[in-house]
Amino acid sequence: MVVKPSWLLAAVILTVVFAPTVRALAPLLSQTGVLVVAFGFVLLLFVSVFLHEVAHAFAARWRGHRVTELAITLWGGHTAYTGVTRRPLDGVLVAVVGPLTNLVLAALLWGAFQLQPVASIPSLLLYAGAFSNAFVGIFNLLPGLPLDGGQILESAVWAVTGSRTRGTVAAGWVGRVVAVAVLAGALLWPLVQGRPPAWTTVMWSALIGAFLWAGAGDAVAAGRRQAALSGLTVRGLAANAVAVPSGASVADAAAAVVGRPSSAVVVVGADGASVGWVDPSAAAAVPAHAVATTPVDAVVVPFEPGTAIDGGLEGAEMLAYLAETSRGARMVPVVDGGRVTGILDIARVAAAMRG
C-alpha cells in the first residue's frame, strides 16, 4: 500500500472543513476536542476508502489479475493491476465490491450508533463513520467513469454490444454528465430550497466535478485508443518465417528465403522448437567462400525463453501479453498450431501504436 503525500494535505483540509459541523453537533466541546473529533472523522473516512480499495484488490486477484499498487491519495484512492479483463462479468465483480464494502460498513456502524445509550464522542464518530461509508458507497455507484459505477456501466454496454470500446466511450460520456451534475446540484439545490449556496460546498463540488471530468475525458480517449488498437494483430504485424534446421549452413538459410524477400529465417532444433532467428546483417558478413560451410547457428540471435506469442492475439490482449513476456527482447517467435510461423519485431509494434 502507498500513502501519497497529498493525503496529508487532504487530512488537514478536511479536518478544518468538518470542524464547524462537529461544533454544531457538540457545542460543549473545547476547540481542541472539536479538532480531535473532526480529525477522527477524517481518519474514519480514509479507513473507509482503504477498505474500499482492499476489496477491489482482492476481487482483482480473484479474477486472475496481479495487483501492482494500492494507493491512498488526495482524491481518495485507487487500485492498479495488470492483465486484460476478458469478460464483462469480471469487470462488474471487481468494480462492485468496493462500494458494497462501504455500504456494509455503513450498516454496521449505524447499528452500533443506534445502540449507544447517550450522545458522546464515540457515538458521534460512529454516526460520522456510518455517514461517510454510505456516502463513499453510493457516490461510487454513480454510472460514469472513472467511478466504480462507470466500470459497471462499461461492462453492461460491453455485454450488450459485444464491444468493450463502446462501453468505455459510453461510460466516459456519462461520467462527464455526472461531473456537471455534481457542480450543478451544489449550485441549484440550495436555491430550490430558498437559500444561497454554501461556498465551501460549491468549492468542493467544483473540485470533485473537475476530477470526474478529467477522469471521464481520459476514459473517452482510452476508448478511442482501444478502437485503434483493436485493428492491430500479431499476424498483421509479424514477418513470415521460414524454418531451417539447426546445423544447416548459411547458404541453406539464404536459399530458403529466395523469392520471399519479406520473410525471416527461424532456426529450429531437432524437437521442432525454435532456437532463434537469423540476423541478416550477420549472415551477410559471412565471406562468400564460407557460406556453404558456416553453420547457420553462428549467425542466430536466440529467442528469449517463454516469449513465444500466439498468432491469434490482437489489440489490448496482444499488448498486455507482450508487456508481460517479451522481457526486453527485440524479436519474439509467433506460434500457430504449435509451430513457428513468423517473428514479431517489438519496434514495429511500438511504431504501429504511435501511428
N, C-alpha and C positions, 0 to 999 in steps of 0.2 A: 504494500500500500504506500502511496505517495501523498503527503500533505503539502500542497503548493503554498508558497509564501502568501499568495493572495487570500488564503483562508484567514490569516491573522487580521488582514485589513477588513474582511467581511465580518469577523467576530467583533471587532471594535465598533464598526458602524452599526451593526445590528443591536449591539448592547445599548448604544446611545438611542437608537430609534425606538427600542422596546421599553426603555426606562419610563417614559410618560404613561404607557399602558399599565405597567406594574404599579406606578404611583397611584393611578386612578383605582386600581383594584385593591390596593393595600395602603391607604392613606396614612396609617400609623407607623409604617416602616421608616427607618432612618434612610438618609441618602445612600449610605454605604450598603444597607440592606437592599434598597431598590436596585442598585447596580449589580449586586451579587445575584439577585433573583433574575434580573434581565440577562446576565451572562449565563446563568444556569439554563435559561430558556434557549439561548443561542447554542449551548453545548448539546442540549436535547435535540435541537433542530439538525445539527450536523451529525449526531449519532444516528438520527433517522435517515439522513442521506447516506451515511456509511453503510447501514444495514440494507438500504435500497440497492446500493452498488454491489454489496456482497451477494445478494440474491441474484443479480444479473450474472455475476462471475460464476457462481455455482451452476446456474442454468446453462451458461455458455459452455462450461466444461462438460456438463451432462450431454450436450448436443454435439460434442466432438471438437470443440474449439480449444485453442490454447490461450489462456488469459495472459496478457503481457503487462497490463497496468491497471491498477485500481487507484484513482486519484480523487482527493477532496480539494475543490478549488473555490474561487470567489463565487462562481455561479452554481455551486452545489457539488457535483461530482461526475465522473464518467468512468466507464469500464471499457478497456480496449482489449481486443482479442483477435487472433489470426484465424485464417481459414474462411472458406466460402460457405455462406448459408445456401444450402441446396434445395430446401423445401420451404414453402410459406409457413408451415406449421412450426418449423424451428425458429423462424423469426418471431412469431407470436409468442412462443413459450419463453424465449429469452427476454422479450420486452415486457411481458405482462407480470412477471414475478416481482419486479421491483415495486410497482405501485401496490400490488396485492400485499406485499410485506408491510408497507406503510399503513394500509387500511386495517390489517390485522393488529398491528401495534396500537393504532388509534383506538380500536375497540377495547383492547386490554387495558390501556391507560385510562380510558373513560370509565370502564368498570371499576378500576381501582380508585378513581376520583370519587365516584358515587358512594364508595364505602367509607370515605373519610367522615368522621363524626363532626368535626368542626373545621372552619376555614383556617388554614395555616400555610406556611411557606411550602411544605411538601405537597399539600393539596393543590396549591397554585401551580406548582411545577408539573404535577400530574395532568392538570387541566391544560396547561400550555403544551405538554408533550402530546396529548390526545389531539389538540387542535393542529399542531404543526405536522403530525403524521397524516392526519386527514387531508390537510392542505397539499402536502407533497404528493400523496397518493392520487387525489382527484385531479390536481393540476397536471401531473404527468400523463394522465389518461386522455387529455385533450388530443383530438385526432389531427395532429400535424407534426411533421418533423421540425426540429430534432427531438421532440418529446417521445416518450415511450408509446403513447397513443398513436403518434405518427408512424412508428415502426409497425404497429398492429395494422393500421390502415394500409401501409405499403404492402404488407403480406396479404391482406384481403384483396387488394386490387390485383396483385400478382396471381393469387389463386383463381380469380375470376377471368383475367385476361390471358394468363399464361406468360406474361412479360413482367419481370421484376423491374425493368427500366420504367415502364409505365407507372408501376406502383410508386417508385421513388419520386418521379416527377409530380404525380398527383398529390402525394403526401407532402411534398415540398411546397406546392402552391397552397394547400390547405394550411400549412404551417404559417405562411405569410398572412393569411386571413386571420389566424389565431393571434399573431403578433399585433396586428392592427386592432383587433377586438380587445386585447388586454389594455391598450392605452385608451381606446375609445370608452371602455367601461369605466376606467378610473375618472375620466372627464365627465361623462354623461350621467352615470348613475347618481352621483350626488345632486346634480341639477334636477333630475326627475323627482328626487325627494325634497327639493326646495332648499338645498343648502349648497354653499360653494365647495368645489373640490379641494381636498387637503393637499397642500403642495408636496408633502412627503410621499403620499400615496401616488400622486402623479409622477413624481421623480422616479420612484421605484418601478412603477408600471412602464415608464419610458425606457428605463434601463433593461427591464425584462423583455419588453417588446423589441428593443434593438437586438438583444441577444437572440431572441427567437427568429427575428427577420434574417439575421446573418446566417443562423443555422439552416433556416429553410432555403435561403439562397444557395448555400453550399450544397444542400440536398438536390436542388433542381440542377445545378451544374454537374453534380456527380451522376445524376440520372442521364444527362446528355452524354457525359463521358462514357457511361456504361453502354449507351446505344452505339457509340462509335466503336468501342472496344469489342462489342459483340460480333462485329464483322471481321475481327482478327482470328485466324485459325492456325493451328500448328501446321496443317497440311499446306495452307496457303503461303506461309512464311518460310517453310523449310525447303532446303535444296534436296533434290532426289539423290539417293545414294546407290552406288554400285559396289557390291561386296566382292572382295578378293580375299583368298585365304592367307592366313599368317604363313610366312615363308616364301610367298610368291616374290617375284622380282619387281623392281621399279618399272621395268619395261612392261610387265604384265599389267600393272596398275594403269599405266598410260594407255595400253591397248583397250582396257576395259571401258574407258570413257571416250573412245573415238566415236564421233558423231553425237556425243552427249556433252556439249560444252558447259552446260549449266549444272552438271551432276558432280557430286563429290565421291571420293573413294573411301570406303569404310573397310577396315581390316577386321576379319572375324577369325576366332580361334577354331580349333578342331571341334569344339562343342557347339559351334554356331553363335556363341556370344560375341558381341562386338568388343574389339580391343581398343580401337581408336580410329582417328581419321587422318588421311594422308595430307600433310601440309604441302600445297602446290609449290610454294617457293623453295622448300627444302628438296622436293623431288626435282625441280628444275635445276638446282645447283649440282646435282649428280653429273659427273662428266659423261659425255655421250658414250665413250667406250666402256663405261662401267654400269650402265643402266640395266643390262641384262644379267649382271652378276651381283648387283647390290640388292639385298633383301628389302622388301617394302617396309618391314618393321623398323628400318633405320630412319625412315622419314615420317613415322607415325607420331601423332600427338595423342597420348592416351586419353580416353574418356574418364572423367571422374566417376568413381563407383556410385551407383544409385541415382544418377542424373537422367536416366532414360525417361522420355516423356511420351505419352500416348498420342498418336496422331489425330485422335478424335477430339482432343481438348480444344476449347476456344474461349475467347473473351476473358472475363474476370477469372474463371476457373483455371485457364491456361496460365495467366499471370501469377495467380496465387501458388500454383504448383511450382512454377519456375522460381519464385521467391523462396520457397521452402527447400528446394532440392538442388538448384544449379550450383551453389557453393562457389560462386565466382568463376565458373568455367566459361570459356569463350564459346565453345560448341557443345551441344548435347545431342545424343542419338535420339531419333524418332522411331518408335516401335509400333508396328501394326501387325496383329495376328502372331505375335511372338517373334517377329524378325525385324531387323533394322531396315527401314525403307527410306530414311533420309537423315539429314543432320540439320539442326536448328541453330542459327547464328544469333546469339543473345543480342548483339549490337543491332541486328536487323529488327528484332522485336522492339527494342528501345526506339529506333528510328520510326517504326510504324506507330508507336504510341505517341510520339511527338507530333507526327503527321495528323 
